[in-house]
Amino acid sequence: MHQVSPKTDAALVGDLLCGGEAIAEFLFGDRKFRRKVYNLVEAARLPTFRLGNSIYARKSVLLDWIAAQEKSQTQSLFRAR
């Protein structure tokens, strides 16, 4: 089995979001948007993963995904001109 150092373990726990409410609060600033998160997950439009019945996301992956979305949109705008 893979050994995880306490330092790595703490970094992983700090980067992990568990459940639609936590993901909604991170992305939208309010847990009330959890339904929106579940809809995005169902449509495979949000980088998440499942462990059992729970959804999880890494903050670092979400931030990278947002940056990629912004870059893609910006490039599309410049191509349209």
Helices and strands as residue ranges (DSSP letters): H 6-15, E 16-18, H 20-28, G 31-33, H 34-42, E 49-51, E 54-58, H 59-80
